[in-house]
Amino acid sequence: MQGNGWNAHAVLNPDTPLSAFDAVADAAEGLMLMVVHPGAQGRAFVPETAERLAYARIEFPDHYLSVDGGVNGNGKFRNRSKK
């Protein structure tokens, strides 16, 4: 992928420990955290995601971080990426 101009990113579900990213961190440019449990529209935001995101920023400072999932109301981060 990377040889063709694509960037590799990994996606972790809310119940997947951040340590799972360690196995692919060297090959990935970014990490996406799901903020809902996947499976259907309208799932509730998992509040612990904010803490996981802050911890991921510390643990993986050289990677793009993004989130995905249905954030309603005042939620301002929907699939945004920051390195």
Biotite code that builds the C-alpha atoms (Angstrom):
import biotite.structure as struc

atoms = struc.array([
    struc.Atom([0.000, 0.000, 0.000], chain_id="A", res_id=1, res_name="MET", atom_name="CA", element="C"),
    struc.Atom([2.568, 2.546, 1.075], chain_id="A", res_id=2, res_name="GLN", atom_name="CA", element="C"),
    struc.Atom([4.640, 1.934, -2.047], chain_id="A", res_id=3, res_name="GLY", atom_name="CA", element="C"),
    struc.Atom([1.675, 3.048, -4.145], chain_id="A", res_id=4, res_name="ASN", atom_name="CA", element="C"),
    struc.Atom([1.181, 6.329, -2.324], chain_id="A", res_id=5, res_name="GLY", atom_name="CA", element="C"),
    struc.Atom([-1.360, 5.020, 0.183], chain_id="A", res_id=6, res_name="TRP", atom_name="CA", element="C"),
    struc.Atom([-1.071, 5.516, 3.929], chain_id="A", res_id=7, res_name="ASN", atom_name="CA", element="C"),
    struc.Atom([-1.723, 2.603, 6.273], chain_id="A", res_id=8, res_name="ALA", atom_name="CA", element="C"),
    struc.Atom([-3.869, 3.251, 9.339], chain_id="A", res_id=9, res_name="HIS", atom_name="CA", element="C"),
    struc.Atom([-5.208, 0.854, 11.958], chain_id="A", res_id=10, res_name="ALA", atom_name="CA", element="C"),
    struc.Atom([-8.687, 1.020, 13.522], chain_id="A", res_id=11, res_name="VAL", atom_name="CA", element="C"),
    struc.Atom([-9.429, -0.064, 17.072], chain_id="A", res_id=12, res_name="LEU", atom_name="CA", element="C"),
    struc.Atom([-12.885, -0.751, 18.465], chain_id="A", res_id=13, res_name="ASN", atom_name="CA", element="C"),
    struc.Atom([-13.717, 0.652, 21.921], chain_id="A", res_id=14, res_name="PRO", atom_name="CA", element="C"),
    struc.Atom([-13.046, -2.689, 23.636], chain_id="A", res_id=15, res_name="ASP", atom_name="CA", element="C"),
    struc.Atom([-9.697, -3.301, 21.916], chain_id="A", res_id=16, res_name="THR", atom_name="CA", element="C"),
    struc.Atom([-6.751, -2.292, 24.110], chain_id="A", res_id=17, res_name="PRO", atom_name="CA", element="C"),
    struc.Atom([-4.462, 0.413, 22.739], chain_id="A", res_id=18, res_name="LEU", atom_name="CA", element="C"),
    struc.Atom([-1.583, -2.005, 23.178], chain_id="A", res_id=19, res_name="SER", atom_name="CA", element="C"),
    struc.Atom([-2.939, -3.908, 20.138], chain_id="A", res_id=20, res_name="ALA", atom_name="CA", element="C"),
    struc.Atom([-1.624, -1.064, 17.982], chain_id="A", res_id=21, res_name="PHE", atom_name="CA", element="C"),
    struc.Atom([1.951, -1.859, 19.091], chain_id="A", res_id=22, res_name="ASP", atom_name="CA", element="C"),
    struc.Atom([2.042, -4.820, 16.709], chain_id="A", res_id=23, res_name="ALA", atom_name="CA", element="C"),
    struc.Atom([1.503, -2.638, 13.633], chain_id="A", res_id=24, res_name="VAL", atom_name="CA", element="C"),
    struc.Atom([2.669, 0.805, 14.769], chain_id="A", res_id=25, res_name="ALA", atom_name="CA", element="C"),
    struc.Atom([5.923, 0.646, 12.803], chain_id="A", res_id=26, res_name="ASP", atom_name="CA", element="C"),
    struc.Atom([4.050, -0.054, 9.564], chain_id="A", res_id=27, res_name="ALA", atom_name="CA", element="C"),
    struc.Atom([1.148, 2.361, 10.153], chain_id="A", res_id=28, res_name="ALA", atom_name="CA", element="C"),
    struc.Atom([1.028, 6.101, 9.754], chain_id="A", res_id=29, res_name="GLU", atom_name="CA", element="C"),
    struc.Atom([-2.111, 6.522, 11.816], chain_id="A", res_id=30, res_name="GLY", atom_name="CA", element="C"),
    struc.Atom([-4.550, 5.144, 14.343], chain_id="A", res_id=31, res_name="LEU", atom_name="CA", element="C"),
    struc.Atom([-8.320, 5.566, 14.294], chain_id="A", res_id=32, res_name="MET", atom_name="CA", element="C"),
    struc.Atom([-10.345, 4.986, 17.439], chain_id="A", res_id=33, res_name="LEU", atom_name="CA", element="C"),
    struc.Atom([-13.988, 4.043, 17.070], chain_id="A", res_id=34, res_name="MET", atom_name="CA", element="C"),
    struc.Atom([-16.073, 6.119, 19.495], chain_id="A", res_id=35, res_name="VAL", atom_name="CA", element="C"),
    struc.Atom([-19.054, 3.753, 19.314], chain_id="A", res_id=36, res_name="VAL", atom_name="CA", element="C"),
    struc.Atom([-19.443, 0.005, 19.334], chain_id="A", res_id=37, res_name="HIS", atom_name="CA", element="C"),
    struc.Atom([-19.810, -0.877, 15.640], chain_id="A", res_id=38, res_name="PRO", atom_name="CA", element="C"),
    struc.Atom([-22.806, -2.622, 14.205], chain_id="A", res_id=39, res_name="GLY", atom_name="CA", element="C"),
    struc.Atom([-25.694, -0.200, 13.780], chain_id="A", res_id=40, res_name="ALA", atom_name="CA", element="C"),
    struc.Atom([-26.482, 3.463, 13.441], chain_id="A", res_id=41, res_name="GLN", atom_name="CA", element="C"),
    struc.Atom([-27.387, 5.412, 16.539], chain_id="A", res_id=42, res_name="GLY", atom_name="CA", element="C"),
    struc.Atom([-25.044, 3.653, 18.937], chain_id="A", res_id=43, res_name="ARG", atom_name="CA", element="C"),
    struc.Atom([-24.097, 5.590, 22.056], chain_id="A", res_id=44, res_name="ALA", atom_name="CA", element="C"),
    struc.Atom([-20.782, 7.434, 22.280], chain_id="A", res_id=45, res_name="PHE", atom_name="CA", element="C"),
    struc.Atom([-18.319, 5.547, 24.513], chain_id="A", res_id=46, res_name="VAL", atom_name="CA", element="C"),
    struc.Atom([-17.100, 8.250, 26.948], chain_id="A", res_id=47, res_name="PRO", atom_name="CA", element="C"),
    struc.Atom([-13.816, 6.482, 27.706], chain_id="A", res_id=48, res_name="GLU", atom_name="CA", element="C"),
    struc.Atom([-12.754, 7.215, 24.127], chain_id="A", res_id=49, res_name="THR", atom_name="CA", element="C"),
    struc.Atom([-11.691, 10.747, 25.075], chain_id="A", res_id=50, res_name="ALA", atom_name="CA", element="C"),
    struc.Atom([-9.271, 9.361, 27.657], chain_id="A", res_id=51, res_name="GLU", atom_name="CA", element="C"),
    struc.Atom([-8.038, 6.710, 25.201], chain_id="A", res_id=52, res_name="ARG", atom_name="CA", element="C"),
    struc.Atom([-7.395, 9.412, 22.620], chain_id="A", res_id=53, res_name="LEU", atom_name="CA", element="C"),
    struc.Atom([-5.355, 11.481, 25.079], chain_id="A", res_id=54, res_name="ALA", atom_name="CA", element="C"),
    struc.Atom([-3.347, 8.401, 26.064], chain_id="A", res_id=55, res_name="TYR", atom_name="CA", element="C"),
    struc.Atom([-2.799, 7.466, 22.402], chain_id="A", res_id=56, res_name="ALA", atom_name="CA", element="C"),
    struc.Atom([-1.428, 10.962, 21.746], chain_id="A", res_id=57, res_name="ARG", atom_name="CA", element="C"),
    struc.Atom([1.203, 10.350, 24.438], chain_id="A", res_id=58, res_name="ILE", atom_name="CA", element="C"),
    struc.Atom([2.009, 6.771, 23.432], chain_id="A", res_id=59, res_name="GLU", atom_name="CA", element="C"),
    struc.Atom([2.079, 7.346, 19.652], chain_id="A", res_id=60, res_name="PHE", atom_name="CA", element="C"),
    struc.Atom([3.161, 10.979, 19.118], chain_id="A", res_id=61, res_name="PRO", atom_name="CA", element="C"),
    struc.Atom([4.400, 10.394, 15.561], chain_id="A", res_id=62, res_name="ASP", atom_name="CA", element="C"),
    struc.Atom([1.146, 8.930, 14.258], chain_id="A", res_id=63, res_name="HIS", atom_name="CA", element="C"),
    struc.Atom([-1.971, 10.569, 12.909], chain_id="A", res_id=64, res_name="TYR", atom_name="CA", element="C"),
    struc.Atom([-4.889, 10.076, 15.294], chain_id="A", res_id=65, res_name="LEU", atom_name="CA", element="C"),
    struc.Atom([-8.510, 10.155, 14.267], chain_id="A", res_id=66, res_name="SER", atom_name="CA", element="C"),
    struc.Atom([-11.880, 9.086, 15.589], chain_id="A", res_id=67, res_name="VAL", atom_name="CA", element="C"),
    struc.Atom([-14.993, 7.774, 13.908], chain_id="A", res_id=68, res_name="ASP", atom_name="CA", element="C"),
    struc.Atom([-18.521, 7.164, 15.047], chain_id="A", res_id=69, res_name="GLY", atom_name="CA", element="C"),
    struc.Atom([-21.788, 8.968, 15.541], chain_id="A", res_id=70, res_name="GLY", atom_name="CA", element="C"),
    struc.Atom([-21.199, 11.913, 17.826], chain_id="A", res_id=71, res_name="VAL", atom_name="CA", element="C"),
    struc.Atom([-24.416, 13.885, 18.252], chain_id="A", res_id=72, res_name="ASN", atom_name="CA", element="C"),
    struc.Atom([-25.249, 17.230, 19.755], chain_id="A", res_id=73, res_name="GLY", atom_name="CA", element="C"),
    struc.Atom([-22.188, 19.225, 20.697], chain_id="A", res_id=74, res_name="ASN", atom_name="CA", element="C"),
    struc.Atom([-19.708, 16.593, 19.534], chain_id="A", res_id=75, res_name="GLY", atom_name="CA", element="C"),
    struc.Atom([-17.182, 18.350, 17.343], chain_id="A", res_id=76, res_name="LYS", atom_name="CA", element="C"),
    struc.Atom([-14.952, 15.464, 16.283], chain_id="A", res_id=77, res_name="PHE", atom_name="CA", element="C"),
    struc.Atom([-16.234, 13.189, 13.566], chain_id="A", res_id=78, res_name="ARG", atom_name="CA", element="C"),
    struc.Atom([-13.520, 11.444, 11.590], chain_id="A", res_id=79, res_name="ASN", atom_name="CA", element="C"),
    struc.Atom([-10.930, 14.176, 12.003], chain_id="A", res_id=80, res_name="ARG", atom_name="CA", element="C"),
    struc.Atom([-7.257, 13.441, 11.902], chain_id="A", res_id=81, res_name="SER", atom_name="CA", element="C"),
    struc.Atom([-4.383, 15.207, 13.614], chain_id="A", res_id=82, res_name="LYS", atom_name="CA", element="C"),
    struc.Atom([-0.728, 14.350, 13.673], chain_id="A", res_id=83, res_name="LYS", atom_name="CA", element="C"),
])
